[in-house]
Amino acid sequence: MSETPSNTLQYRFDGPEEAPVLILGPSLGTTWHMWDRQIPELTKQWRIFRFDLPGHGGAPAYPGGSITELAARLLATLDAVGVQRFGYAGCALGGAIGTELALRHPERLASLALIASSPRFGTADEFRQRGVIVRTNGLDPIARTSPDRWFTAGFAAAQPAITEWAVQMVRTTDPGCYIAACEALASFDVRAELGRIGVPTLVLVGSDDQVTGPAEARTLVAGIPDARLAVVPGASHLVPVEQPAAVTDLLVRHFSTAWQPAYDSTTGQVAIPAAPVKPALAAVLPQTGPVAEIAPPALQPEATGRPDPYDAGLKVRREVLGDAHVDRALASADDFSGDFQEFITRYAWGEIWDRPGLDRRSRSCVTLTALVAGGHLDELAFHTRAALRNGLTPNEIKEVLLQAAVYCGVPAANSAFRVAQQVIREETTPEE
């Protein structure tokens, strides 16, 4: 166990000190105990390092808002305990951290297993919407529905103690850290970079996983050179818990036979490892060629002033309003309205919303007030959604509208309350 400063993670070791280190990374809403049933077998060959995500399992609540930041905290933790090279197996969000390590720090990684993982987890809107629900209702709605996402129905019915354990894991997570982890998954997308992963990789997935299932696994295998695919029958998303023996066997086979040696700085060479043994449940997906060809860089005109803010504006616009809203607006643009869409993307979102002087919560407060004053109820509706995504709670939005009632007039605020109330009900009611 560890004392945990803000730039590191809570961790524990199991197994012999002299053995090579194998790291097991958890999924969102779980703790290192999700790997308990793998430990007895894995510690026969490896020194197992497990960690908790911020605010999970009693870990200090120092939110990490990106996969890059979480990977950096893991490396800082490993540096502090003297671990330089390791194998890594991660489930879901833990798998994303492993992918990040393979892309940004390949010299540290000997072998990789990605479990119930994906190069992109759903859509950014889905995870930001989950953050809105948690901010408004707490983690209880997410906790109650976790077994449906994590386990097959048969397993959940047959294992009520494990099902309740899963609910309590989520319920005891720090809400702010859970929301930050949702934001990290919302912004994670490495589909175009998979071809640069050079370590031996096993992609493992439950056959009944409805969150990151076989389709996402095949995307990983198609993109990562020489990756192997193992599909575990009768398992859903939290496959190490639901089918522990099968997962343990696959991990032992993979890490026993596919452990890339370290780079030798004296010779400048790396020994070529033997081809990995095909796991019993594995099916190799044939490579069909590169995902994309690298085009030569286009000739760029000489810079004559500030960079064009359009791309930055489009990114901010999507983050604040959501992909679905922006896609609808851009798709409906024609020769008549297209210039206007480009104008607001470049100047409203790229010039103003992207300025550093106010945070997005403050900009949402100002925007809501201005829309009430102008009576722009259609725009008030989608900017109320944006305010929730930017971190305002329903109570804070209520206070903004009460303030606006004093300075913009009661009739304007009355209409605004009606619109905002409807939006908040839609956005903060958990799905059953």
C-alpha positions as CSV (number, residue, x, y, z in Angstrom):
1,M,0.0,0.0,0.0
2,S,1.1,3.6,-0.5
3,E,0.9,7.1,0.7
4,T,-0.4,9.0,-2.4
5,P,0.6,12.5,-3.5
6,S,-1.4,14.2,-6.1
7,N,0.8,13.3,-9.1
8,T,0.8,9.5,-8.3
9,L,-1.6,6.7,-7.8
10,Q,-2.6,4.5,-4.9
11,Y,-1.0,1.0,-5.5
12,R,-0.1,-2.4,-4.1
13,F,2.4,-5.1,-5.0
14,D,1.8,-8.9,-4.8
15,G,4.3,-11.6,-5.7
16,P,8.0,-12.2,-5.5
17,E,10.2,-9.1,-5.5
18,E,12.7,-10.5,-8.0
19,A,10.1,-11.4,-10.6
20,P,9.4,-9.2,-13.7
21,V,6.6,-6.7,-13.0
22,L,3.1,-7.1,-14.6
23,I,0.7,-4.2,-14.1
24,L,-3.1,-4.8,-13.9
25,G,-5.2,-1.7,-14.7
26,P,-8.8,-1.2,-13.6
27,S,-11.9,-0.1,-15.4
28,L,-14.0,3.0,-14.6
29,G,-15.9,2.6,-11.4
30,T,-13.9,-0.4,-10.1
31,T,-10.9,-0.9,-7.8
32,W,-7.9,-3.1,-8.0
33,H,-10.0,-5.9,-6.3
34,M,-11.5,-6.6,-9.8
35,W,-8.3,-8.6,-10.3
36,D,-8.3,-10.6,-7.1
37,R,-9.1,-13.9,-8.7
38,Q,-6.1,-13.6,-11.1
39,I,-3.5,-12.9,-8.4
40,P,-2.8,-16.5,-7.1
41,E,-1.9,-17.8,-10.6
42,L,-0.2,-14.7,-11.9
43,T,2.1,-14.2,-8.9
44,K,3.7,-17.6,-9.7
45,Q,5.6,-15.8,-12.5
46,W,5.3,-12.1,-12.0
47,R,5.4,-9.4,-9.4
48,I,1.9,-7.9,-9.8
49,F,1.4,-4.2,-9.5
50,R,-2.2,-3.0,-9.1
51,F,-3.4,0.6,-8.9
52,D,-6.6,2.5,-8.2
53,L,-7.9,5.3,-10.3
54,P,-8.2,8.7,-8.5
55,G,-11.1,8.7,-6.0
56,H,-11.7,4.9,-6.5
57,G,-11.3,2.4,-3.7
58,G,-10.6,5.1,-1.1
59,A,-7.8,6.6,-3.2
60,P,-7.2,10.3,-2.8
61,A,-9.6,12.4,-4.9
62,Y,-7.2,14.2,-7.2
63,P,-9.2,14.1,-10.5
64,G,-7.4,13.2,-13.7
65,G,-9.1,14.7,-16.8
66,S,-7.3,12.8,-19.6
67,I,-5.8,9.4,-20.4
68,T,-2.5,11.1,-20.9
69,E,-2.6,12.5,-17.4
70,L,-3.5,9.2,-15.9
71,A,-0.7,7.4,-17.7
72,A,1.7,10.1,-16.5
73,R,0.6,9.5,-12.9
74,L,1.1,5.8,-13.3
75,L,4.7,6.3,-14.7
76,A,5.4,8.7,-11.8
77,T,4.3,6.1,-9.4
78,L,6.4,3.4,-11.1
79,D,9.4,5.7,-11.1
80,A,9.0,6.3,-7.4
81,V,9.2,2.6,-6.6
82,G,12.0,1.9,-9.1
83,V,10.0,0.0,-11.8
84,Q,11.3,0.8,-15.3
85,R,10.1,-2.0,-17.5
86,F,6.9,-4.0,-17.2
87,G,4.1,-5.9,-18.9
88,Y,0.7,-4.3,-18.8
89,A,-2.9,-5.6,-18.9
90,G,-5.8,-3.2,-18.6
91,C,-9.6,-3.4,-18.7
92,A,-11.6,-0.7,-20.4
93,L,-10.3,2.6,-19.2
94,G,-7.3,0.7,-17.9
95,G,-6.8,-0.6,-21.4
96,A,-6.9,3.0,-22.7
97,I,-4.0,3.8,-20.3
98,G,-2.1,0.8,-21.7
99,T,-2.6,2.0,-25.2
100,E,-1.4,5.4,-24.3
101,L,1.8,3.9,-22.7
102,A,2.4,1.8,-25.9
103,L,2.1,4.9,-28.1
104,R,4.0,7.5,-26.0
105,H,6.4,5.4,-23.8
106,P,7.1,2.1,-25.8
107,E,10.5,1.8,-24.2
108,R,8.9,1.1,-20.8
109,L,6.5,-1.6,-22.1
110,A,7.5,-5.3,-22.6
111,S,4.0,-6.6,-23.6
112,L,0.4,-5.5,-23.7
113,A,-3.0,-6.9,-23.1
114,L,-6.1,-4.8,-23.9
115,I,-9.3,-6.2,-22.2
116,A,-12.8,-4.9,-23.1
117,S,-11.0,-1.9,-24.6
118,S,-11.4,0.3,-27.6
119,P,-9.4,3.0,-29.5
120,R,-12.5,5.2,-29.0
121,F,-15.1,4.6,-26.3
122,G,-18.5,5.4,-27.8
123,T,-19.0,9.1,-28.4
124,A,-17.8,12.1,-26.5
125,D,-21.5,13.1,-25.9
126,E,-22.3,9.8,-24.2
127,F,-19.6,10.2,-21.5
128,R,-20.2,13.9,-21.0
129,Q,-23.9,13.2,-20.6
130,R,-23.0,10.6,-17.9
131,G,-21.0,13.4,-16.2
132,V,-24.2,15.6,-16.2
133,I,-26.2,12.8,-14.6
134,V,-23.6,12.2,-11.9
135,R,-23.2,15.9,-11.2
136,T,-27.0,16.2,-10.7
137,N,-28.0,12.9,-9.1
138,G,-24.8,11.5,-7.7
139,L,-23.5,8.1,-8.5
140,D,-26.4,6.0,-7.3
141,P,-28.2,5.8,-10.7
142,I,-24.9,4.8,-12.3
143,A,-24.2,2.3,-9.6
144,R,-27.6,0.6,-9.8
145,T,-27.3,0.0,-13.5
146,S,-23.6,-1.1,-13.5
147,P,-24.4,-4.8,-13.3
148,D,-26.5,-4.6,-16.5
149,R,-23.4,-3.1,-18.3
150,W,-20.8,-5.3,-16.7
151,F,-22.2,-8.8,-16.4
152,T,-24.4,-11.2,-18.4
153,A,-27.9,-11.6,-16.9
154,G,-27.3,-15.2,-16.0
155,F,-24.1,-14.3,-14.0
156,A,-25.8,-11.4,-12.2
157,A,-28.7,-13.6,-11.2
158,A,-26.4,-16.5,-10.0
159,Q,-23.9,-14.3,-8.2
160,P,-25.9,-11.7,-6.1
161,A,-22.9,-11.1,-3.8
162,I,-20.6,-10.1,-6.6
163,T,-23.4,-8.0,-8.2
164,E,-23.8,-6.1,-5.0
165,W,-20.1,-5.7,-4.6
166,A,-20.0,-4.1,-8.1
167,V,-22.8,-1.7,-7.1
168,Q,-21.0,-0.7,-3.9
169,M,-17.7,-0.1,-5.8
170,V,-19.3,2.5,-8.0
171,R,-21.4,4.0,-5.2
172,T,-18.3,4.7,-3.0
173,T,-16.3,6.3,-5.8
174,D,-15.7,10.1,-5.6
175,P,-18.2,11.7,-8.0
176,G,-15.8,14.4,-9.1
177,C,-13.1,11.8,-10.0
178,Y,-15.7,9.7,-11.8
179,I,-16.8,12.7,-13.9
180,A,-13.2,13.5,-14.7
181,A,-12.6,9.9,-15.8
182,C,-15.7,10.2,-18.0
183,E,-14.2,13.4,-19.6
184,A,-10.9,11.4,-20.1
185,L,-12.8,8.7,-22.0
186,A,-14.8,11.4,-23.9
187,S,-11.6,12.9,-25.4
188,F,-9.8,9.6,-26.0
189,D,-9.4,8.7,-29.7
190,V,-6.3,6.9,-31.0
191,R,-7.8,5.2,-34.1
192,A,-5.4,6.9,-36.4
193,E,-2.4,5.9,-34.3
194,L,-2.8,2.2,-33.7
195,G,-0.3,1.3,-36.4
196,R,2.5,2.7,-34.3
197,I,2.0,0.2,-31.5
198,G,5.0,-2.0,-31.7
199,V,4.8,-4.2,-28.6
200,P,3.3,-7.7,-28.6
201,T,-0.4,-7.2,-28.0
202,L,-3.3,-9.4,-27.0
203,V,-6.8,-8.1,-27.4
204,L,-9.3,-9.9,-25.2
205,V,-13.1,-9.4,-25.1
206,G,-16.2,-11.1,-23.8
207,S,-18.5,-12.4,-26.4
208,D,-21.5,-10.7,-24.9
209,D,-19.9,-7.4,-24.1
210,Q,-22.4,-4.7,-25.0
211,V,-20.1,-1.8,-24.0
212,T,-16.9,-2.4,-25.9
213,G,-17.6,-5.7,-27.6
214,P,-16.1,-7.8,-30.3
215,A,-16.5,-5.1,-33.0
216,E,-14.3,-2.7,-31.0
217,A,-11.8,-5.5,-30.3
218,R,-11.5,-6.3,-34.0
219,T,-10.9,-2.6,-34.7
220,L,-7.9,-2.8,-32.3
221,V,-6.6,-6.0,-33.9
222,A,-7.0,-4.6,-37.4
223,G,-5.0,-1.5,-36.5
224,I,-2.2,-2.9,-34.2
225,P,0.4,-4.8,-36.1
226,D,0.5,-8.5,-35.3
227,A,-2.1,-8.2,-32.5
228,R,-4.0,-11.3,-31.5
229,L,-7.7,-11.6,-30.6
230,A,-9.2,-13.8,-27.9
231,V,-13.0,-13.9,-27.5
232,V,-14.2,-15.3,-24.1
233,P,-17.6,-17.0,-24.4
234,G,-20.3,-16.2,-21.9
235,A,-18.8,-13.0,-20.6
236,S,-19.8,-9.4,-20.7
237,H,-17.8,-6.2,-20.0
238,L,-16.1,-7.0,-16.7
239,V,-14.7,-10.3,-18.2
240,P,-11.9,-10.8,-15.6
241,V,-14.6,-11.0,-12.9
242,E,-17.1,-13.0,-14.8
243,Q,-14.7,-15.5,-16.4
244,P,-11.6,-15.3,-14.2
245,A,-10.1,-18.7,-15.1
246,A,-10.3,-18.1,-18.9
247,V,-8.8,-14.6,-18.5
248,T,-6.0,-15.8,-16.3
249,D,-5.1,-18.6,-18.7
250,L,-5.0,-16.2,-21.6
251,L,-2.9,-13.7,-19.7
252,V,-0.4,-16.4,-18.6
253,R,-0.1,-17.7,-22.2
254,H,0.4,-14.2,-23.7
255,F,2.8,-12.8,-21.2
256,S,4.8,-16.0,-21.0
257,T,5.4,-16.1,-24.7
258,A,5.3,-12.5,-25.8
259,W,7.6,-10.4,-23.6
260,Q,9.7,-8.1,-25.8
261,P,13.3,-7.6,-24.4
262,A,14.5,-4.2,-23.5
263,Y,16.4,-2.0,-25.9
264,D,20.2,-2.4,-25.5
265,S,21.8,1.0,-25.4
266,T,25.3,-0.5,-26.0
267,T,24.4,-2.2,-29.3
268,G,21.5,-0.1,-30.4
269,Q,19.5,-3.3,-31.1
270,V,16.5,-5.2,-29.8
271,A,16.4,-8.9,-29.9
272,I,13.5,-10.3,-32.0
273,P,11.2,-12.3,-29.7
274,A,9.8,-15.6,-30.7
275,A,6.3,-15.6,-32.2
276,P,3.7,-15.9,-29.5
277,V,1.8,-19.1,-28.9
278,K,-1.7,-18.9,-30.2
279,P,-4.1,-18.8,-27.1
280,A,-6.7,-21.6,-27.0
281,L,-9.6,-19.1,-27.4
282,A,-7.8,-16.9,-29.9
283,A,-8.6,-16.3,-33.5
284,V,-6.1,-14.4,-35.5
285,L,-7.6,-11.7,-37.6
286,P,-5.7,-11.5,-40.9
287,Q,-4.1,-8.2,-41.8
288,T,-5.7,-6.5,-44.7
289,G,-3.1,-3.8,-45.3
290,P,-2.5,-0.4,-43.6
291,V,-5.4,1.5,-42.2
292,A,-4.4,4.6,-44.0
293,E,-1.5,5.8,-46.2
294,I,0.6,8.7,-45.0
295,A,0.3,11.5,-47.5
296,P,3.2,13.9,-48.2
297,P,2.7,17.2,-46.4
298,A,0.9,19.7,-48.4
299,L,2.6,22.9,-49.3
300,Q,1.5,25.6,-46.9
301,P,1.5,29.3,-47.6
302,E,3.7,31.5,-45.6
303,A,2.2,32.7,-42.4
304,T,1.0,36.3,-42.6
305,G,-0.6,36.7,-39.3
306,R,-2.5,34.9,-36.5
307,P,-3.5,31.2,-37.1
308,D,-7.0,30.7,-38.5
309,P,-9.2,30.0,-35.4
310,Y,-11.7,27.9,-37.3
311,D,-10.3,24.4,-36.3
312,A,-10.0,25.5,-32.6
313,G,-13.4,27.0,-32.7
314,L,-15.0,23.8,-34.1
315,K,-13.3,21.8,-31.4
316,V,-14.6,24.1,-28.7
317,R,-18.1,24.2,-30.3
318,R,-18.3,20.4,-30.2
319,E,-17.1,20.2,-26.7
320,V,-19.6,22.7,-25.4
321,L,-22.7,22.0,-27.5
322,G,-22.1,18.3,-28.3
323,D,-21.3,16.5,-31.6
324,A,-25.0,15.8,-32.4
325,H,-26.0,19.5,-32.2
326,V,-23.0,20.7,-34.2
327,D,-23.4,17.9,-36.8
328,R,-27.0,18.9,-37.4
329,A,-26.1,22.6,-37.7
330,L,-23.3,21.9,-40.2
331,A,-25.4,19.3,-42.2
332,S,-28.2,21.8,-42.6
333,A,-26.0,24.5,-43.9
334,D,-26.3,25.3,-47.6
335,D,-25.0,28.0,-50.0
336,F,-27.2,30.6,-48.2
337,S,-26.3,29.7,-44.5
338,G,-22.9,28.1,-44.9
339,D,-21.0,31.3,-44.5
340,F,-22.8,32.1,-41.3
341,Q,-21.9,28.7,-39.8
342,E,-18.3,29.3,-40.7
343,F,-18.5,32.8,-39.2
344,I,-19.8,31.7,-35.8
345,T,-17.4,28.7,-35.6
346,R,-14.5,30.9,-36.4
347,Y,-15.3,34.0,-34.3
348,A,-17.9,33.1,-31.6
349,W,-16.2,29.8,-30.8
350,G,-12.6,30.2,-32.0
351,E,-12.1,33.8,-30.9
352,I,-14.4,34.3,-27.9
353,W,-15.2,30.9,-26.3
354,D,-11.6,29.8,-26.6
355,R,-10.1,32.9,-24.8
356,P,-8.4,32.1,-21.5
357,G,-9.8,35.0,-19.5
358,L,-12.9,33.2,-18.3
359,D,-13.5,29.5,-17.7
360,R,-16.4,27.8,-19.5
361,R,-18.7,27.7,-16.5
362,S,-18.4,31.5,-16.3
363,R,-19.0,31.9,-20.0
364,S,-22.1,29.8,-19.7
365,C,-23.5,32.0,-16.9
366,V,-22.9,35.1,-19.1
367,T,-24.4,33.4,-22.2
368,L,-27.6,32.3,-20.3
369,T,-28.1,35.8,-18.9
370,A,-27.7,37.4,-22.4
371,L,-30.1,35.0,-24.0
372,V,-32.7,35.7,-21.3
373,A,-32.3,39.4,-21.9
374,G,-32.7,39.0,-25.6
375,G,-35.6,36.5,-25.4
376,H,-33.8,33.9,-27.5
377,L,-35.5,30.9,-26.1
378,D,-34.4,28.4,-28.8
379,E,-30.8,29.2,-28.1
380,L,-31.5,29.2,-24.4
381,A,-32.5,25.6,-24.7
382,F,-29.3,24.3,-26.2
383,H,-27.1,26.6,-24.1
384,T,-28.8,25.2,-21.0
385,R,-27.6,21.8,-22.2
386,A,-24.2,23.3,-22.8
387,A,-24.1,24.8,-19.3
388,L,-24.7,21.4,-17.8
389,R,-21.9,20.0,-19.9
390,N,-19.7,22.8,-18.8
391,G,-20.2,21.9,-15.1
392,L,-23.0,24.0,-13.9
393,T,-25.5,22.2,-11.6
394,P,-29.3,22.7,-12.0
395,N,-29.2,24.8,-8.8
396,E,-26.6,27.1,-10.2
397,I,-28.6,27.5,-13.5
398,K,-31.6,28.4,-11.3
399,E,-29.5,31.1,-9.5
400,V,-28.4,32.5,-12.9
401,L,-32.1,32.8,-14.0
402,L,-33.1,34.3,-10.7
403,Q,-30.4,36.9,-11.1
404,A,-31.6,37.5,-14.7
405,A,-35.1,38.1,-13.4
406,V,-34.0,41.1,-11.4
407,Y,-32.1,42.7,-14.3
408,C,-33.8,41.4,-17.4
409,G,-37.4,41.3,-16.2
410,V,-39.8,38.8,-14.7
411,P,-41.7,37.9,-17.9
412,A,-38.4,37.1,-19.7
413,A,-37.2,35.0,-16.7
414,N,-40.6,33.2,-16.6
415,S,-40.2,32.0,-20.1
416,A,-36.6,31.1,-19.5
417,F,-37.5,29.0,-16.4
418,R,-40.0,27.1,-18.5
419,V,-37.4,26.3,-21.2
420,A,-34.6,25.5,-18.8
421,Q,-36.8,23.3,-16.6
422,Q,-37.7,21.1,-19.5
423,V,-34.1,20.8,-20.7
424,I,-32.8,19.9,-17.2
425,R,-35.5,17.2,-16.8
426,E,-34.4,15.7,-20.1
427,E,-30.7,15.9,-19.4
428,T,-30.6,14.8,-15.8
429,T,-33.1,11.9,-15.7
430,P,-31.2,8.7,-15.7
431,E,-32.1,6.0,-18.2
432,E,-33.9,3.0,-16.7
